Amino acid sequence: MTKIHGGHLVAKYLKEVQKVSMVFTLSGGHIENILDGFTEYKIRTIDVRHEQAAAMMAHAWSIYTGEPGVCLVTAGPGFTNALTGIVNAHLDNAPLVVLCGRHPLRDDLTGALQEMNQIDMIKPVTKWQATCYETKRIPEYLALAFRHATMGRPGPVFLELPPDILFVQTDLESVVIPPRRTHKTATHPEVSELEKAAVLINSAQRPIFLGGSGVGMSACGDVLKAFMEKSGLPFCLLNNGRGMLPDDHPLSISDGGFTGIMTGLPQADVIVAAGIRFNWVLQSGKLFPGAKVIRIDIDPHEVDRNRPAEVGLVGDCGYVLNQLLQKIQARDHAGWLTKLRSAYKAFMITELEKRTTPAEPIHPIRLVARIMEVFGLDAYYVADGGDTSYYGLAGFLSSQKAGVMVPAGALLGCLGTGIPFALAAKLAHPAKPVIVLNGDGSFGFNSMEFDTAVRHNIPIICVVNNDCAWGMIKHSQEMSIGSDRCTCAELGMRHYEKMVEGLGGHGELVTRDEEIIPAIKRAVASGKPACINVITDPNVTSPATVMFYQNLSDF
């Protein structure tokens, strides 16, 4: 009989059946045998400095690779540290598999080290959660975890693995190894609903297509391209759907960023919304009261959420678009597209001027434009922060799938995502430049992951948009309670670049416009993880902050 430890059985199943090549983790005694199994079965481990980053990197890995991300955390505080990243993945519908240590089963209710009820804490923010009680059943539980994470509407799952089953051996011949399942369930709308949708699309005069993460998870680039080019609909792709068609596609209005969305949608007469929530960013659907709405979503509960749809098409975005493609007419909306672009560019006149005009202090949108000058469309961009996320969304363009990510813009509004997402992007696409634009506030959450970047040789470029404050909060307070009463919003001048240098990376301070591009080029040439700390105008307020303030002022 061949004997195998439980922890090694975890690694064997992940590598040989699920084809997992990389796991994001932070070491701990309860999970030691799994980590040893990763060494035995040659699964690459990226060990981080905080479990939050492990969950965020695994979340991002699922987006950049199309495979479920796996993170491994230890019991107790390792688990609670990961919670923020797990919740963010839950709200983003990311297929995240969380493997977690646990206090020993034999020590239940004895006050064991790191004893806590993890399962009940995690239930509200995962699709599935379980504790495995028997070594030989580990592959069965792992198979369940991966199926729940990926099938239907994706999301995070949680599996507890106690040391009682990890550190003991079982006979390998007695273990049932379930196969990997990749089949999809085929939910599809009635033909009559598809025909209603086609009538609206064919008769529309001012249509817009709005695609979200459901488009990205469907991996439906070919059918999406055929649908857009036949229908002629101007489109904007957001969240994890960004880049399913390149931002420079002739029908894309991504160059308008947030402003394009806010000015375009209220003018539309028909909106096709595929795989996207009508959340606070879209004013819960109130942004376009006069439009007829066609919603496509794999979750039937979503099609009438916040705003009833004229037509609700339940199913995988790619499948539904393929069915619609056969029913719509070829249209040319060039006149409407020109009018739409003129409208949002009229609102962006000042912003467009700032992009091309050097200023002292540096304007954030000018900083984004200078970064684009260096790297262009063939790169991956991540933005993290309040105002910083707005400027990243407004100014970055990419030809890559998920080439522009603003992970803090999900429902959780979770700052600190930028560096972990950038690290995962670089691991997934090592030959491409990866740039993260960080607010100075959001930089602080996971800046120690530059140590992770140095140890694992992950040469990302981090540009800090440093206005010496929690800018969105500061400017909102100025509008609501007055500049003389701003509280807990100032951060002051800090040399973040020296911190990164101290960790073994490359760091530079930039205070003038003409220094930006040379500093970026030196950072690239260094071959190291790099931080360029750019001092920007502390008085600039983004339109996103104005909207945030207006939402609060309604109370």
C-alpha positions, 0 to 999 in steps of 0.5 A: 500500500502507498501511504500519503499524508493529507497535506500532500493529498491536497497538493496532489489533487490540485496539481494533477487534477485541477492543474493548479500551478500557483497558490497564494499563501502565508505560512502557518503551523496548521497548514505546514503539511500542505505547504510541504505537499506543494514543494513535493508536487512542484506547485509554485507558492507566492508567500505574502506579508498579509493574508488579505493580499493572498486573497486579493492576488488569488482573486486577480489571478482568476480574472487574468488567467480565466482559472479559479484562483487558490489561496491558502491561509492558516487558522484564526488570525490568518483566516480573519486577515483574509476576510476583506479579500474574500468579501471583495471577491464575493461582491465581484463574483470571482471564482476564488478557492480559499483553503484554510487551516483549523484548530484540531478537531480533537480540541474542540471547545477546549480553548485550543490555539486559534480556536474559532467558528470560522464556518459561520463567519464565512457563510454570508460571503461565500457560495459554499463552505465546508469542513473536511473530517476524513483524510481520504475524502480530501479530493472529494471536498476539493472537487466540490469546492472547485465546482461550486466556485466556477459553475453558474454565477462564479464566486468564492468558496471556503474549505477548512482542513484540520491538522487531524486530517492533514498530518496523518497518512492514508492508503492512496489506493483507497482514495477516490480521485474525482475528475475535473469538471468544466461543463456548463449548465445551459440556462437560456431565455425563451425565444419570445424574449429574445425576439422582444429584445431584437425588436428593441435593438433593431428599432433603437436610435440611440442605443448603448451596450454596457458590459460587465464582469459577466461578459468577462467570465463568459470569455465570449470575445468572438461572439461579442465582437460579431454582435457589436459590429453587426448591431453597430451599438456604441459600447462601454465595457466595465469591471472584469469585462473591460478588454474583451474588446480592445479599448481602441475599437471603433465602437468603444466609448472607453476613452470617455471613462466615467464622464462618458458613462455619466453623460451617455447613458441618460441620452440613450433610448435603449440600453443592453446591459450584459453581466453588470449590476445596476449598483451605486456607480450607475445610480441603481438604474436611476441614471437612465430613466427614459431608456428601455433596458434589456438585461442579460445575466446568468442570475435570474434575480439580477434582471429586475434588480433596482430597475425593472427591465423591459426584457430580461434574458437569463443565461450566460452572456456569450450564449445569449448574445449568440442567440441575439446575433441571429435575430438582430439587423445590421445597423450603422449608428455612426451619427449617434456615436459621433454625437455621443462622443461630442457630448462627453468630450464637451464635458471633458474639455478641461480634463483633456487640456490638463492631459496635454498641459504641464502644470506645477504641481502635477495634475493627476490626469496629466500623470496618467497621460504621461504613463500612457505615453510610455507604455501605450495600449499593450500593457496592463493597468491597475488603479487603486484609490478614491480620486485615483481610481477615477483618473485611472478609469478616465485615462488608461486604455489597453488592448488586453483583456482585463487590461484596465482594472479598477478593483477598488470600484467593486461594491465593497469600495475596497482600497489596497487592491492595487498592488496585489492585483498588479502582482497577479497580473505580472505573474499571469503575463510576465512579458507585458508591462504592469503598472499600478497607479496608487493613491498615497492612502491606498498604497499604505494598505498593502505596500509591504507586498513590495517585499513579496515582489522583491523576493519573488522577482515580480517587477511591477511599476507602482506610480503613487499619485501623492496628494498627501491626503485621503483626497476623496475624503478630504475634498468631500469634507471640504464641500460638506463641513468646510475646509477648517473642519477636515478631520483625519484626512491629511497624510502629509509628505511621505517618502514611499519610494525610500520604503521600496528602496529599503525593501530592495526595489527601485524608488524615485521621487518626482515633483516636476512634469519633465521628470515623470517619463525619465523616472518611469524609463529608469524604473523599467530599466532597473528590472526591479519592482519599482515605486515612483512617488509623484507629488500631485496637486492637492487641490484637485477634486475629481467628478467621482468625489462630487458624486460621492458628496452628492450621495451623502448630501441626500440624507 
